[in-house]
């Protein structure tokens, strides 16, 4: 893989990014920190305390401090962001209502990794090489890369339309991007479940169920009540729209070769591993880690 920048240059850019936080008013950084924590608390605090048994949506702790990254529409042209294992939190408009669902967004990281189009504003992008980073499983477990999945964005598994047949998903892809079919995978009973006309892709039943699921959340933080509510007020808030169909890949997970269903969305990659405990069969991939490595050239 050709890294976007050399390791030395990346370190310099990251150092400058850390220093340039001073360009953003201190109060904005404090407000972003509070908003990021509130966002994390809602879904991941119950996971950390053991009151919820499900995938992390962000991770057990931040992977970075709050840093500044260039964004044209931010009043300071530098927005506060924070990387987590699973994603990146951002505040693009500090003057917006902090109680609004979209005040804190998680970046279109999977889309950028797959296409190489890094975003620096609402409509401003710069082109780099797509990420030669394995999209699921162990780091060297034989999964296709984000770049490979980028080449699958135009592949369709069923005819487009809003009426989707509930057919089993048996489509596979190997590390070279070659598409196959494994009829035995129908035994997992993962079906085509929802059609997204915005991107003309269908969503696998296990992922659509998760995106619309309810469970223990902490809307008022660790000292408030734990309540059963939808994990996401909008099913597309956390993951974005689907960018590919769902594909089975045969990869190593904790050094055990097995089938894993993978689907790429704009903001996340979701995986379904039948060999996991039921509550952890659907997981959010480590897109935040992978993006940080791709953008800054350092292994987290």
HELIX and SHEET records of a PDB file:
HELIX    1   1 UNK A    7  UNK A   19  1                                  13    
HELIX    2   2 UNK A   20  UNK A   23  5                                   4    
HELIX    3   3 UNK A   26  UNK A   40  1                                  15    
HELIX    4   4 UNK A   41  UNK A   45  3                                   5    
HELIX    5   5 UNK A   46  UNK A   48  1                                   3    
HELIX    6   6 UNK A  109  UNK A  115  1                                   7    
HELIX    7   7 UNK A  146  UNK A  150  1                                   5    
HELIX    8   8 UNK A  183  UNK A  188  5                                   6    
HELIX    9   9 UNK A  205  UNK A  211  1                                   7    
HELIX   10  10 UNK A  278  UNK A  280  5                                   3    
HELIX   11  11 UNK A  287  UNK A  296  1                                  10    
SHEET    1   A 4 UNK A  67  UNK A  70  0                                        
SHEET    2   A 4 UNK A  78  UNK A  83 -1                                        
SHEET    3   A 4 UNK A  88  UNK A  90 -1                                        
SHEET    4   A 4 UNK A 105  UNK A 106 -1                                        
SHEET    1   B 2 UNK A 117  UNK A 119  0                                        
SHEET    2   B 2 UNK A 125  UNK A 127 -1                                        
SHEET    1   C 2 UNK A 171  UNK A 173  0                                        
SHEET    2   C 2 UNK A 179  UNK A 181 -1                                        
SHEET    1   D 2 UNK A 192  UNK A 196  0                                        
SHEET    2   D 2 UNK A 201  UNK A 204 -1                                        
SHEET    1   E 2 UNK A 214  UNK A 217  0                                        
SHEET    2   E 2 UNK A 227  UNK A 230 -1                                        
SHEET    1   F 4 UNK A 247  UNK A 253  0                                        
SHEET    2   F 4 UNK A 256  UNK A 264 -1                                        
SHEET    3   F 4 UNK A 269  UNK A 272 -1                                        
SHEET    4   F 4 UNK A 282  UNK A 284 -1                                        
END                                                                             
